[in-house]
Amino acid sequence: MDCTGPGMATTDLLLHWGGRRLSKRVSRSLPWIGTAVALATIASTMKRKGLFRGAMDTGLNAVPFLGAAKNVVEIARGRDFFPDRPVPARAIRPEPLRSPLRARPE
């Protein structure tokens, strides 16, 4: 039994038509949502990966379907194509030596 047949109520037909139209519109705009997310995160990606690596990573993520495929492969590999910059070790300042003869103010 076809659910869009001639015996179907007008409101049901309009609801089905509206649902099909909305799903078509969403499916067309879905690839661009990934581009918007990539552009929104470009500053933090460049800060974390560096200028060149961050630009390459964001550029690939911004391309519809290619960015999704890149992310799937990265998840399967367990690491990024463009790794983060190494974090520089923080220098620890040694505490100045105090003379045992000096009186400490209390």
N, C-alpha and C positions, 0 to 999 in steps of 0.2 A: 504494500500500500504506500503510495507516494504521499509525503506530508505536504506537498505544495500543489495538490490537485484542486479541481474546480469546487469541491465541497468544503474547502477550507475557508474560514472566516477572513474577512478583509484585514482585521487587525493582526491576525497571525501572519498573513502574507506580508504586511508592511513590516512586522518585526523581523521576519526572515530576510526580507530585502535589505533592511537597515543593517542587520548583522553581517550579511555578506559584504555589503559596501564598506562597513567599518573595518572588517578583517582585511579587506583588500588594501585599504588606506594604511592600516598599521603595518602590513607586510611590506609595503613600499617604503615606509619611513624608518623601519627597523635598522637597516644598515647605517643610516646617518646618525642614529643614536650613539653607536660606537665611536664614530668620528667626533661627536660632541664631547664624549667622555675623554677621549684621547687628548683633545685640545684643552680640556679643563685641567688635565693633570700634567701638562707639558713642563711647567715650572718645577714641580717637585721631582719629576723624572730626570730632568737635566741636572738638578742639584745632586741627586743621588748617583747618577751614572756618568755625569760629565757632559760637556756641550755636544760633542759628536755622537757619542753612544746614545745619549738621551734623545737627540734629534732623530737618529735612525730608528730607535725603538718606538718613539711616538709616531713617526712617519709610517712605519709598517702597521702599527695599531690603528691608524686613522683610515687606512684603505679598507673598504668594506670586503668582507669574506677573507681577505688575506690576513688581516689582523686576527680574526677568529682562528684561522688555521695555524698561525704562528703561536698563539696562546695554547692551543691544543697540543702542539708539538712540544712546547716548553714544559707543559705539565707532564707529558709522557716522559720527557728526558729528565725532568727533575731539576733543571737549571735554565737560566736565561741565555738567549743568544748573545745579548749584550750585557755582560755582568756589571754589577755595581762597582764603583771606584773603591779601592782599598781605603779603609778608614785609617788616617794617620794616627800613630800612637801618641797619646798625650804625654807631654813632658811633665814629670813629677819634680817639683821643686823641692830640694832637700831643705829641711828646717835648719835655720842658722844655729851653729853651735853656741851654747851659752857657757860662759866661764863659771866654774863652781865657786869662784871667789866673789863674784858679783852678787849683791843682795837683790833679791826679787822684791819689788814693791807689792805690798799686800793691802 
